[in-house]
Amino acid sequence: DNAHFHCPKPGSSITLAEAGGTVTGTFRATDPSDPMLCRIGTQSGETRTLLFNFYDPQFLLNQAPLRKAMEDLLSYRKDRVEFEMPVQAGGMPPGSRTYLETWKRLGEEMLPLDEHLVRTVKFEHTRQGATFYSPRTAWYVWYYPAAGVFVRSELLPEALSDFASGGMPGAFRATSFVP
């Protein structure tokens, strides 16, 4: 079912190569009261919960605009979505920041995953701070809709990355996915 977002089935595992090394996780059962929150147990014993298997909800101060936009985008109702996203920011002093998020569907691409090619949807994802002078960060992100996982992310070379991520993942690449 590629028309609606779904978390990977329990027991599925994914291995991601990130800047800090390799991370392997096994998906756990989703809470039926919120099927957009995917739960993953990592090899280190940590349990992570990710909204749409991408955003860390512990940083999100208002999920409603994000939920509506990502449902529209991942269900193919819209090819481009934009929403404000207030996040809890660390640092000194701690507080909150609001970013403007934009996701734009660029098309489909076949990517290698394990020993075969999978059909992915490629997006351009940007985040802009609330003020005109705030840095803009942009990524290409590939989503594997049949499995409900994001399998690759690349920071665009011209993008800036000198502000807090607000729970956003950096560059990563899935090296395996076992359903």
N, C-alpha and C positions, 0 to 999 in steps of 0.2 A: 504494500500500500504506500505508494510514493506521494499520494495527494495530501496526506496529513502527517504532521510530525508525530513520531513515536520514539520513545526511548528504546535502546537495544534490549533484546530479550534477556532475562536473568541468566547468568552463566556465560554470556558472551564476554570475550576479553579483547582488549586493544592494547597495543604497545605503541607509544609515541616517542619519537626522538625530539628532544628539546635542547636548548642551549646548555642546560644544566646536566644533561645525560638522558638516559632512557627511563621511561616510566611505564609500567604495565598495570592495568587495572581490570577488574572483573565487575561487570554490571550486576547490580542487585535488583530485587523486585522494586517496582515503582509503587509509591503510595497511590492507591486508586483515587484518593480525594484530590490529587494534583499530579496528573500523568505527564506534565511538562517538566517535572523535576526528576532528573535522572540521578540515580545513586550508584557510585562506583567505589569499590574497595581496592586500594592500591597494594602493591607488594610489600609496602612498609607497614601495613596494617591500618592506615588512615582511611576514613570514609569521606568521600567528597560528594557533595550534592551540587548539580549544575542545572540551571534553568535552560531548557532547550539544548542540554548537553554542551553548553558553551559558556554561559554567564554564571559567575559565582554569586548566588543570591545574598550572601552575608554582607556584601557591599552595597546592595541596591536599596535605596530608600523608598522608591515607588516603582513597583513592577508593572503596573497596569499598562502604561504606554508601550513598554517593551513587549509585553505578552501579546497585545493586540497586533503590533507591527510584525513580530516574528511569526505569529500564526498566519497572517496574511501572506507573508513572504514565502514561508516554507510550504504552504498549501497551494502555492501558485496563483493565488487570487490577485497578487500584485507583483510587479517586477522591480519595484523600488519602494522602499519605506524610509521614513524619517521620524525620529522621536527624540524627545528630551529624556535624559537619563540622569537623575540625581543619585550620586553615590557618596558613601561614607569615605572620606579621605583621611589618610594618616598624616604623619608629619607634624610639624610644629607651626602653628597650633593645629590640633586636630579639628576637623569640621566636615563640611560637605561641599561638594562641587557638582555642578550640573554640566553635562556634556550633550552635544547634539550628535546623535548617532544616525548614520545613513548606511543602508544596505542596498546595493544595486545588483540585480542578476545580470551576469555577462554572457551566460550560455552554458552549454554542457561540454565536459571534457572527460576523456577516458584517462584514468590514472592507474599506475601499477599499485597493487596492494597484495601482499603475499606473492603468490606466483601467478596471478591473473590480473586482468584489467577490470576496473569497475567504473560504472557511469557515475560521474559526479556533476554537481552544479557549481559553477564558479561564480563567486560574488566579489564585488569590491565593497569593502567595509571601511567607513571613515568615522573618525571621532574628532570633534572640534570642541574646544573649550567654550564656555559661555560668552567670553568677550572676543572682540575682533582681533585682539593681539594674542589670543591663546593659540598655542601650537595645534596643528592638525596632524593626526596620525592616520595612516591608511594602510590597509592590508588587502591582499588577495586571500580569499578563504574558499576552500573547496569542501562541499557537503556531499555526503554519500546518502541519498534519501532512502534507499532500500534498507539500510541498516540504522538510520537515525544518528549518524556520527559525522562530525567534522573531521576530515582526514588530513588536512593540510592548511597551513597559514604561512604567508610570507609578508613581511613588512615591505611596503613599496619603498624603493631606494630614496625617493625625494621626500618621503614622509619624515616628520619629526617624531621623536619619542622621548622628550625630556619632561614628561609629567607623569604623575601616578597613574597606574593602570586601572585602578578601581575594580580589580578582579578580572581584568581582561587577560586572556592568554597571550603569550608572545608568539614568536615563530615556532612552528612545530610541524612534524610530518609523521603520519601513522606508518609504521613499518609492518604491522600485522593487525588483522581483525579476524577473530574466530567466533562465528555466530553460535 
